[in-house]
Amino acid sequence: MHKITKFWYIILIILAAIYFYFYKYKNYDTNYENDILENFTPKINGIARPHFRNMRLKYDNFVNNYNQDFIMNKLKRMNIY
């Protein structure tokens, strides 16, 4: 009996994943797609470029806020370094 319930939980999770896939990728707003894509680049770069830009901006923000001296000071306070 216990193995049967595990089987149905797995089936339920798979069905939920399929539902969310179709909900997210098939029923999205067209304005949201236009905000993500950049029309002046090829399709692959148009999708990936905004994410790379956001990643670069977050990295720059992290480096500016938490420089090497700050991190070394925190590590010394925790007796790790």
C-alpha positions in Angstrom: 0.0 0.0 0.0 2.8 2.4 0.8 4.5 2.0 -2.6 1.2 2.8 -4.3 0.9 6.1 -2.5 4.5 7.0 -3.4 3.7 6.3 -7.0 0.7 8.6 -7.0 2.8 11.4 -5.4 5.3 11.1 -8.1 2.6 11.2 -10.8 1.1 14.3 -9.1 4.4 16.1 -9.0 5.0 15.3 -12.7 1.5 16.5 -13.6 2.1 19.7 -11.6 5.4 20.3 -13.4 3.8 19.9 -16.8 1.0 22.3 -15.8 3.4 24.9 -14.6 5.5 24.5 -17.8 2.5 25.2 -20.0 1.2 28.0 -17.8 4.6 29.8 -17.8 5.8 29.2 -21.3 2.6 28.9 -23.3 0.3 31.5 -21.6 2.7 34.4 -20.9 1.9 38.0 -21.6 3.3 39.3 -25.0 4.4 42.6 -23.4 6.6 40.6 -21.0 8.2 38.9 -23.9 8.9 42.3 -25.6 10.5 43.6 -22.4 12.9 40.7 -22.2 13.9 40.4 -25.9 16.1 42.9 -27.5 15.1 43.3 -31.1 18.4 44.6 -32.5 20.3 41.3 -31.7 19.8 37.7 -32.9 17.2 35.7 -31.0 19.6 33.8 -28.7 21.6 36.9 -27.8 18.3 38.8 -27.4 17.2 36.4 -24.7 20.5 35.9 -23.0 21.9 39.5 -23.1 19.6 41.1 -20.5 20.3 38.3 -18.0 24.1 38.7 -18.5 23.7 42.5 -18.1 21.7 42.0 -14.8 24.3 39.5 -13.6 27.2 42.0 -14.4 25.3 44.9 -12.6 24.7 42.7 -9.5 28.4 41.6 -9.5 29.6 45.3 -9.7 27.2 46.2 -6.9 28.5 43.4 -4.7 32.2 44.3 -5.4 31.5 48.0 -4.7 29.7 47.3 -1.4 31.8 44.4 -0.1 35.4 45.0 -1.0 38.4 42.8 0.0 39.0 44.7 3.2 35.4 44.3 4.3 35.4 40.6 3.7 38.8 40.1 5.4 37.6 42.0 8.4 34.5 39.8 8.7 36.5 36.6 8.3 38.9 37.8 11.1 36.0 38.5 13.4 34.7 35.0 12.8 38.2 33.6 13.5 38.2 32.0 10.0 41.2 33.9 8.6 
